[in-house]
Amino acid sequence: MRRLAPVALLSITVIWGWTFVLVKEGMELVGPFTFLVCRIILACSLTETPTFK
């Protein structure tokens, strides 16, 4: 388990750094408002829980 910790930390650091680049490029491509709307729609669709009545 202790050998996994450095790999996990490195992976999280790479992902965290890469998202900055993706957000920057996305904002330049479509503009801030459209980018944020797409992020919110994506987040809502992924976290929405279906309710059955």
LUMSETI-541995 format. One record per residue (C-alpha): residue in three letters; x, y, z; residue number from 1. Coordinates in Angstrom, 3 decimals, always signed. Example, Ala and Ser with C-alpha at 12.3 -4.5 7.8 and 13.67 -1.06 7.14 Angstrom:
BEGIN
<atom><type>ALA</type><east>+12.300</east><north>-4.500</north><up>+7.800</up><seq>1</seq></atom>
<atom><type>SER</type><east>+13.670</east><north>-1.060</north><up>+7.140</up><seq>2</seq></atom>
END
This chain:
BEGIN
<atom><type>MET</type><east>+0.000</east><north>+0.000</north><up>+0.000</up><seq>1</seq></atom>
<atom><type>ARG</type><east>+2.853</east><north>+2.402</north><up>+0.751</up><seq>2</seq></atom>
<atom><type>ARG</type><east>+4.278</east><north>+1.886</north><up>-2.734</up><seq>3</seq></atom>
<atom><type>LEU</type><east>+0.981</east><north>+2.947</north><up>-4.255</up><seq>4</seq></atom>
<atom><type>ALA</type><east>+0.885</east><north>+6.357</north><up>-2.531</up><seq>5</seq></atom>
<atom><type>PRO</type><east>+3.591</east><north>+8.093</north><up>-4.617</up><seq>6</seq></atom>
<atom><type>VAL</type><east>+2.054</east><north>+6.789</north><up>-7.837</up><seq>7</seq></atom>
<atom><type>ALA</type><east>-1.380</east><north>+7.981</north><up>-6.749</up><seq>8</seq></atom>
<atom><type>LEU</type><east>-0.044</east><north>+11.426</north><up>-5.831</up><seq>9</seq></atom>
<atom><type>LEU</type><east>+1.783</east><north>+11.746</north><up>-9.129</up><seq>10</seq></atom>
<atom><type>SER</type><east>-1.325</east><north>+10.688</north><up>-11.048</up><seq>11</seq></atom>
<atom><type>ILE</type><east>-3.513</east><north>+13.238</north><up>-9.260</up><seq>12</seq></atom>
<atom><type>THR</type><east>-0.923</east><north>+15.958</north><up>-9.881</up><seq>13</seq></atom>
<atom><type>VAL</type><east>-0.796</east><north>+15.165</north><up>-13.605</up><seq>14</seq></atom>
<atom><type>ILE</type><east>-4.592</east><north>+15.121</north><up>-13.895</up><seq>15</seq></atom>
<atom><type>TRP</type><east>-4.928</east><north>+18.356</north><up>-11.918</up><seq>16</seq></atom>
<atom><type>GLY</type><east>-2.342</east><north>+20.108</north><up>-14.085</up><seq>17</seq></atom>
<atom><type>TRP</type><east>-3.812</east><north>+18.799</north><up>-17.316</up><seq>18</seq></atom>
<atom><type>THR</type><east>-7.301</east><north>+20.093</north><up>-16.474</up><seq>19</seq></atom>
<atom><type>PHE</type><east>-5.900</east><north>+23.623</north><up>-16.257</up><seq>20</seq></atom>
<atom><type>VAL</type><east>-4.648</east><north>+23.334</north><up>-19.838</up><seq>21</seq></atom>
<atom><type>LEU</type><east>-7.951</east><north>+21.864</north><up>-21.037</up><seq>22</seq></atom>
<atom><type>VAL</type><east>-10.022</east><north>+24.603</north><up>-19.393</up><seq>23</seq></atom>
<atom><type>LYS</type><east>-7.780</east><north>+27.312</north><up>-20.822</up><seq>24</seq></atom>
<atom><type>GLU</type><east>-7.993</east><north>+25.877</north><up>-24.341</up><seq>25</seq></atom>
<atom><type>GLY</type><east>-11.742</east><north>+25.307</north><up>-24.063</up><seq>26</seq></atom>
<atom><type>MET</type><east>-12.377</east><north>+28.881</north><up>-22.955</up><seq>27</seq></atom>
<atom><type>GLU</type><east>-10.396</east><north>+30.215</north><up>-25.911</up><seq>28</seq></atom>
<atom><type>LEU</type><east>-12.221</east><north>+27.927</north><up>-28.326</up><seq>29</seq></atom>
<atom><type>VAL</type><east>-15.869</east><north>+28.599</north><up>-27.446</up><seq>30</seq></atom>
<atom><type>GLY</type><east>-15.829</east><north>+31.504</north><up>-24.999</up><seq>31</seq></atom>
<atom><type>PRO</type><east>-16.378</east><north>+31.567</north><up>-21.248</up><seq>32</seq></atom>
<atom><type>PHE</type><east>-20.187</east><north>+31.593</north><up>-21.169</up><seq>33</seq></atom>
<atom><type>THR</type><east>-20.652</east><north>+28.682</north><up>-23.565</up><seq>34</seq></atom>
<atom><type>PHE</type><east>-17.894</east><north>+26.733</north><up>-21.837</up><seq>35</seq></atom>
<atom><type>LEU</type><east>-19.459</east><north>+27.163</north><up>-18.402</up><seq>36</seq></atom>
<atom><type>VAL</type><east>-22.921</east><north>+26.240</north><up>-19.687</up><seq>37</seq></atom>
<atom><type>CYS</type><east>-21.517</east><north>+23.040</north><up>-21.198</up><seq>38</seq></atom>
<atom><type>ARG</type><east>-19.716</east><north>+22.196</north><up>-17.945</up><seq>39</seq></atom>
<atom><type>ILE</type><east>-22.876</east><north>+22.730</north><up>-15.901</up><seq>40</seq></atom>
<atom><type>ILE</type><east>-25.018</east><north>+20.650</north><up>-18.265</up><seq>41</seq></atom>
<atom><type>LEU</type><east>-22.434</east><north>+17.856</north><up>-18.247</up><seq>42</seq></atom>
<atom><type>ALA</type><east>-22.136</east><north>+17.928</north><up>-14.442</up><seq>43</seq></atom>
<atom><type>CYS</type><east>-25.904</east><north>+17.899</north><up>-13.950</up><seq>44</seq></atom>
<atom><type>SER</type><east>-26.416</east><north>+15.049</north><up>-16.383</up><seq>45</seq></atom>
<atom><type>LEU</type><east>-23.701</east><north>+12.956</north><up>-14.713</up><seq>46</seq></atom>
<atom><type>THR</type><east>-24.870</east><north>+13.573</north><up>-11.152</up><seq>47</seq></atom>
<atom><type>GLU</type><east>-28.615</east><north>+13.503</north><up>-11.686</up><seq>48</seq></atom>
<atom><type>THR</type><east>-30.259</east><north>+10.617</north><up>-9.902</up><seq>49</seq></atom>
<atom><type>PRO</type><east>-33.390</east><north>+9.243</north><up>-11.488</up><seq>50</seq></atom>
<atom><type>THR</type><east>-36.478</east><north>+9.353</north><up>-9.318</up><seq>51</seq></atom>
<atom><type>PHE</type><east>-39.198</east><north>+6.800</north><up>-9.788</up><seq>52</seq></atom>
<atom><type>LYS</type><east>-42.716</east><north>+7.425</north><up>-8.531</up><seq>53</seq></atom>
END
